[in-house]
């Protein structure tokens, strides 16, 4: 293919013209489709009322739309599933005996939720260094176990 520019003739292979045209065509199709999947994902994350209040200095007008109702119902379903998972964990451990942190082996400690190999080893090292635990609250002295984890472990362990 030959192209004339300001009196000069250039010979260009047809592949060098077709590839950019196809890319422009693809970009045009994406813009015409309004990135529907990306937009749907963006709406579900950006429609959080607490996030909008904290980060946006401009007032945001919220409307009752079907999309907002769907998002709210999905949020409540996810929260219910999380709560159900926590209840299932507690129920499994309620059926079995509580783990005695003064006598438990590494495997028994690792069987607890939120406790992996590193935290189990830290519990055993703390127990060997400082003697047996006097209360469950002493777990807070172990690196990696904070107040939230301690509250989740409280119904599952004993001294």
Secondary structure as UniProt FT lines:
FT   STRAND          2..5
FT   TURN            6..7
FT   STRAND          8..11
FT   HELIX           15..32
FT   TURN            33..35
FT   HELIX           36..46
FT   HELIX           49..55
FT   HELIX           66..95
FT   STRAND          99..100
FT   TURN            101..103
FT   HELIX           106..110
FT   TURN            113..114
FT   HELIX           117..130
FT   HELIX           136..141
FT   TURN            143..144
FT   HELIX           147..153
FT   HELIX           154..156
FT   STRAND          157..158
//
